Amino acid sequence: MAVDLALDASAKPDVLQQLREAATSLGYETVAWERQVHGRVGKQHACPAPARLRPAAAPEAGAAQPRPQLTRITLVIERLDQLQDVGAANVVLAGYDLVAVVPQTEEVLARCCAQPVMSAIDVISLPMEHRLPYALSPSLLRKAARAGIHFEIRYSHVLRDSNTRRHLIANALGLVRAAPLRSLIITSGAEGDAKLRAVEDVAHLATLFHLSVRQARRCFTVHARATIERAAARRARQGGPNA
């Protein structure tokens, strides 16, 4: 069962529907619709209504039934004070199935790999489309992995310009060396169906990151499902609306 935990939710409903249908046809049974927030979290960032964020059309006779669709909020964090919003008591974050962070500095990354932040997030997504502004510490990433945090590689960056592709490959290689393989997930980060690839194509594309095809498959199946399960357990502990 293939999973894509990062489909862009910012498009118009008809584009979202096309994206969902493309994901299904390419072999993804579960997807997460992602909303990105830069800086502090406010009430305006509350999870949109399911009809807006989880597009679904009535299946035609004989067609496959709609698959599970999740919601995700991704916080792009540049300063330590912005992490004040990341906690179990934040009602905005509690409205999403998955919570991810993009640490822009070494200090923010270190804080995201420590408590209490680790108890409030599920995914750490490094800004791999650019040259990373910090080195990756294997001991720090292993600590986060032991707590159940997963680290994300977005393959759609490979499909952009050559500079972005070069940075993504170099950063992904660094992450594969530094983090336990069980903690890696691969997502698309697709803004439209043109950036989606079939599951077997993704598995072979990930060999660019020195993953075997088998290891790559686990990143968007076994590891991705583990991310969902951990998020569900976190919400249950916190008593969120999606628990």
N, C-alpha and C positions, 0 to 999 in steps of 0.2 A: 504494500500500500504506500504509494508515493505521496509526499506532502510538500507543499510550497508555503512557507510561513511568511512570505513577504510579497504580496501583490498590492500595488499602489491603489489606495482607496480614494484618491483625490479627483478622479475623472468624473465625467457625467455618467448618469445611470446606464445609458445605452452602451457606452464604452466599457463600463464595468461588466455588463452582461456579456459582451463579446469576449472580454478577458477571461471571465469565469468559464464560458463555453470552450474557449481555446485550451484552458488548463485541463478541463475534463477530457477533451479529445486527445491531449498529449500524455495522459496517463496519471494525472494528479487527482487523488480521491478526496483530499482535504486541503483547503487553502486558508490562509489568514489575510484579511484585508488590513493594510497598514496605514496608520496616520502618523506623520512625522511632526514633531513639535520642537522648535528651537528655543532654548532658554526655559524660563519659568512656565509652569503649568497653571492654567486658569480654568474657570468654569466654561469658557468658550471652547475648550478642548474636550468637553465631555463626549463620550461615545455617541455617534449619530444613531438615529433610529435604525433598527435592523433592516427595514425596507430600503434605506439609503445605502447602507454599507454592505449588505449581504444580498446582492441582486440574485433573483431567482425567477425563472419563467416556468409556467406549468409545462411539465414534460409531455411530449406528444405520445400517442399510443405506441407502446413497444420501446420507447426511449428509456435510457438509464435514469434512475431516480436521482434527484439532487444529492450531492455529497455534503458532509459537514463543512461549514464555513465559520471561521473564527474571526475575532477582532483583535487588533494589535495596535499599541501605541509605542512609538519609538522616540525617545527623548535625546536630542543632540545637546550634549552638555559641554560647555566651554569653561565654566568656573565652578569651584567647589560649592559656592553658595546656592547654585541652582539645584544641587542635590538635596536641598531642604525639602523639595516637593516629592522626593522619592521615598515613600514610606507606606506602611500598612494603613495609616489613617487617611490617606489621600483618596477621597471619594471619586475623583475623576479617574485616577488610575484603576481603582477597583471596578470601574465599569467596563474594562477591557479584559479579554481572555488572556492576552499576553502583554508583558511589559518588557521593552528592550531599551538599552541605552547605547549611545554612541559617544564614548569618551574622547574629547579632543585634545586632552593634555595628559601627561604622565601622572600628575597628581590626581586627576579625576579617575583615570583607569585604576590606580591603586585604591582609591576609596570605593570604587564599584566592585572591587574584588575583596572587600572586607564587610563585616557587619557594621551597622544594620542594613546597608544598602542591598547586600546579596539576598536578604530575606524578602525583598520587595520587587525583585526583577527576575527575569527568566533568561534573557539573552543579552550578551555583549556583542555589539556590532562595531568592529573597528572601521575607521574611515579609510578603506583600502583603495579608493579611487584616486587618492593623493599619496604622496610620500608620507609615511607615518612620522609624526613629530616626536616619537619616542621609541625606545627599544622595548622589545617584548621580553619580559622576565619569565622564564619557564616556571620558577617556583611560585610566582604570583598567579600565573594562569592555572597551575596545578591545584593551588589552594581553592580557586573559584570553581574548578571542575569538580573537586571533591564535594562542594556544596550543591552541585547539580546545575551550575550555570553552564550554558552552551555558548560557543563562539561561532559567529556567522561569517560565511563567505558568500558574497552575492555575485553570481556568475554573469549577470547582465553587463557588468562593467567591462568584461572581455569583449563585448559586442560594440563598444563605443570606439572612440578614436585611439590611435596607437599609443599615445602618451598615457591615457587612462588604463589601457590594457596592460602596458608595461608595469605600471604601479600595482595594479591588482595582482598580477602574477607574482611579482616580487614580494608583496605583503602577504599573500596567501601562502607562499613557500615558507616565509618566516613564521606564520601562525602554525602551520603544519609541524614545523620543527619544535615550536615552543609549547604547544598545548597538547594534552592527551587526545588521541584520535577519537575517543568516545565522546568528547565534548564538542566536536565539530558538527555544524549543520551547514548545508548548502541550500540557498534560496535564490530566487530570480531577482527580486527587487523590480519586477517588470512594471512599467507604466502603461504598457499596451501589449497586445498579443504578438507584435513583431519581436519583442524581447524575450518571449518564452521559447523554451526548447523542450523537446521530448525527453522523457526520463533517461533513456539510454544514451541520448546525445549528451546530456549533462554528465552522466557517469564517465563518458569518454573524454569530455572536455576537462573534467577535473584531473585527468592525468597530467595536465599542465602544472598542477600544484603538487606533483609527486605523490598523488594518491593512486592506488590501484583502482580498477573499475569496481571491484567488490567493496573496497573501503568507501568509495564515493557513493555507491548505492546506499550504504548504511547511513550516510550523512543526511539523506533526504527521505529515509524510511525509519529505521530503528531509532536513530538519534533524534530526529524530528518528533517522532511520537513520544519519546522520553521527555522532550521539552514541553509538549502539551500536557503530559501527565504530571510533571512537576508543577506547572502553572496551575493546574486544577487543584493539586494538593495545597499549594500556597493560598489560593483563593478560599479553600475550605477552612484553613487555619485562621484566615483574616475575616471570614464571614462576609465576603463581598457578594454583590448581587448576582454574579455568575457562578457562585459556588454550587 
